Amino acid sequence: MLPERVRIVEVGPRDGLQNESTPVPTPVKLEFIRALADAGLRHIEATSFVHPKSVPQLADADEVARQLPQSETCTFSALVPNERGIERALAAGITRIAVFTAASETFTQKNIGMTIDESISVFRGVIRRALEGGLTARAYVSTSFVCPYEGPISKEKVRQVADRLLEIGADEIAVSDTIGAAAPTDVVAVVEHLLEKHPPDRIALHFHNTYGTAPANVLAGLQLGISTFDGSAGGLGGCPFAPGASGNVATEDLVYMFDRMGIETGVRLEKVVAAAAIIAAVLKRPLHSAQWRRLQTCG
Amino acid sequence: MLPERVRIVEVGPRDGLQNESTPVPTPVKLEFIRALADAGLRHIEATSFVHPKSVPQLADADEVARQLPQSETCTFSALVPNERGIERALAAGITRIAVFTAASETFTQKNIGMTIDESISVFRGVIRRALEGGLTARAYVSTSFVCPYEGPISKEKVRQVADRLLEIGADEIAVSDTIGAAAPTDVVAVVEHLLEKHPPDRIALHFHNTYGTAPANVLAGLQLGISTFDGSAGGLGGCPFAPGASGNVATEDLVYMFDRMGIETGVRLEKVVAAAAIIAAVLKRPLHSAQWRRLQTCG
């Protein structure tokens, strides 16, 4: 039995934009975010409170966060890497944070300059502070299937990291195929192992479409009862620290597949494409979704 | 249980090239075909004996067919639309033909100017002549899921057409998502209905990736025990008579997913990409596969 409805977490404004070298002006980001909310997306990762030097594109995080639309139906989250970040998030009025570590020791070291243990110590303090402030937290586990440095990652390692992140107060683990190299068999192995210990509503799946397997991976996730999937409008995104990573799976392509499968999303496909067009106009390049290519080719 | 091995039918030289307006010289086509065979592909649809005016790109069908590599392991097929086509195929020494009709009456009329009934009458004669000459035949059922004119197609209609094509001597039905609009639920409905009457080895799945669902559709097919999938190197292809159709699912993307799932293909991914590069150099445009994009982006 497939889920009757799914929750799409839109990560375009954060994961999508963070690697784009063309600066996107703050008002354009806010226009993008408003358009995404208008498309029916109810969970939007809006920005990141990482150090501006690490991700210059998101150096305007405080400003973006402060100007987010007031919405009773839409949750806006922000990535928070450390104690400094959570203070910025609280000051800006963000209501949900996302922390990020990985299932690969080497990747964690290269991506955030800490061991996995160290990162969890940091996030323990960050999430405690968030919960005290009435915020909620999701946690990314990057390289949950394949690491660009270590190769295949064991399902045991993924679950160990997920266990600890849930213990310290995250309410959702975004199991992430950072370099987009997983196939459905990988998804089944890792997710089934997680489901032995955790209910499906604790697990989100975050796929990149680097090797073209993301849609099949989403189907594998659905078949295991997972109903939260990350997407990025226009297939924006990648990871500068993950060689070969390309865009996130496109939100509009997810919406198409779910719609056609009779799975409710609450999201309007054509409005997601319209939102992506706002960014495409600034980047001056075609985007990577099937919908985008289709509409470009055929008018 | 997923199949342990799959058979990939490479349709790039025919379905891939037929809509390209940039003329590809005959020697380049033959180089492409040789490279595909060298990549380990054992079933290659090499050309089409349609009227040169319908598909100018394949007007050199006789010449291509006559110069195909001599191979004991590789089968080269050609599309044959009518009695004239089968005579040309026999004269050129082709050993396997493909005929094509559709599950949608409107599409069949617009695509080949006949009713489905009329097309099957024609193919009865064509396949009889082929079998008498020691050839074998596959049959495409276009628009097996969604028709650009009629919308969703019923599984009963697909099976009726498939039944008749098998009765007149085709050994394999290529169930085709001509406009690339199907989702896994469509695949399950149509293929399960076919499997009530026919064994899985009579069914091949032919997906286009127009809406980005092809990889998920392949997974759905695998899960039903289907083990023959059509692909086109570089994601070449489309259909001039099907508005909105874009490329076939890319052979190299299929190979990546199958490899990673531990499903044997006998095909070497990097050699498929090298084969596609031969055509990309003539078309002077980027190709549509995830592998192509990945290798372009990251060197």
Interface residues (C-beta under 8 A of the other chain):
Chain A: L2 A181 A182 A183 P184 T185 D186 N209 T210 Y211 G212 T213 A214 P215 A216 V218 L219 A220 P243 G244 S246 A250 D253 Y256 M257 R260 M261 G262 H288 S289 A290 Q291 R293 R294 T297 C298
Chain B: L2 A181 A182 A183 P184 T185 D186 N209 T210 Y211 G212 T213 A214 P215 A216 V218 L219 A220 P243 G244 S246 A250 D253 Y256 M257 R260 M261 G262 H288 S289 A290 Q291 R293 R294 T297 C298
